[in-house]
Amino acid sequence: MSGTLDVEAGEFSTAVIDLFCGAGGLAYGLASAGLTVKAGVDLDPSCKHPLEANTGATFECRGVEDLTAADLETWFGDADVRVLAGCAPCQPFSTYSQSRKSVDGRWELLKHFQRLSLELKPEIVTMENVPGLAKQEVWAEFIAALRGAGYRVSWCEVACEEYQIPQSRRRLVLLASLLGPIELRGSDTALRLTVKDAIGALPKIDAGQASPDDRLHASAGLAATNLERIRASRPGGTWRDWPEELRAPCHRKRSGKTYPSVYGRMEWDKPAPTMTTQCYGFGNGRFGHPEQDRAISLREAAIIQSFPTEYSFIPDDKPVSFERLGTLIGNAVPPKLGEAIGRSILSHIEAVRKGDLAPEGQLDLR
């Protein structure tokens, strides 16, 4: 029976279903921590290969609105502890999206995550998202619904660099459990990685070229003007450092002078900026390599997201698409954050097994 632990032997089985799984960053992190990932769900068929190749989970190409609790029950099987995880697409909670007057249907995705949580009532629910979501009414409703169903809920905003993710990225992490109080553990180390720690040892390549040993260590080409611009750029600087003739027409206007965070080089001794879906483009943010005259490669972007160097994003017989892979990498949950979430879940389960949790609201699993 699900939710029953073998206390004397200290053995228990786990099963994770990752909704909105993307390239498998969260699933890979949870699996690295020691959880068993059974399935990942996403509407994008290009997520199938990275999820299955790197986690061993089964990919389901479906919309969450079409899922039922019965579907999830089948995938969970008879695991002792079921974990429903996910990261609903965050675009509806961005500053740009909030300024629009039209209603975006993606706001409903969190509600479907809530529906499945309440219908299935897995032992543990976890969600990762952008911090801006916490300011929305839909978030407060989600928290209230979980608590009303008997979950103990905690959530917090975290700085990814605290979890050995070499980028300045802040995320919202929720953990909820029917078994008792649960919260995200702090990092096991105070070490914070820099850009040089992450990608300093990768082979040198030129703009528009790829490494013969790793076709994802490939950098987008640069037009002649942008090549001149990056050569005129210094790490941590802005386009304001350029000669006037290299500046883009929009930056010469008064309205464009307050946007310095494009056409920039990263700095070796600091974390990278937040990776986005366009992190492969020099003009799309501060994505210039610290010293080579090019934008960072796809592999470098993935490593900055904390994916291991051997992570497979596409089959060997498929061509490299900067746009497609940039989307997969930029939208991914950093695996190291997923691993921290997974370690927190396993520590929580161990505390339940040992009877170390406060008794209030706790289920008796013995």
Secondary structure as UniProt FT lines:
FT   TURN            2..3
FT   TURN            7..10
FT   STRAND          14..19
FT   TURN            22..23
FT   HELIX           25..33
FT   STRAND          37..42
FT   HELIX           45..47
FT   HELIX           48..55
FT   STRAND          58..61
FT   HELIX           64..66
FT   HELIX           69..76
FT   TURN            77..78
FT   STRAND          81..86
FT   HELIX           91..93
FT   HELIX           95..98
FT   HELIX           105..107
FT   HELIX           108..120
FT   STRAND          124..129
FT   HELIX           131..135
FT   HELIX           137..148
FT   TURN            149..150
FT   STRAND          152..159
FT   HELIX           160..163
FT   STRAND          170..177
FT   HELIX           195..199
FT   TURN            200..201
FT   TURN            207..208
FT   STRAND          210..211
FT   TURN            212..213
FT   STRAND          214..218
FT   HELIX           224..231
FT   HELIX           239..241
FT   HELIX           244..246
FT   HELIX           249..252
FT   HELIX           254..256
FT   TURN            257..258
FT   TURN            268..269
FT   TURN            277..280
FT   HELIX           282..284
FT   HELIX           298..304
FT   TURN            305..306
FT   TURN            309..310
FT   TURN            316..317
FT   HELIX           322..331
FT   HELIX           335..354
FT   TURN            360..361
//
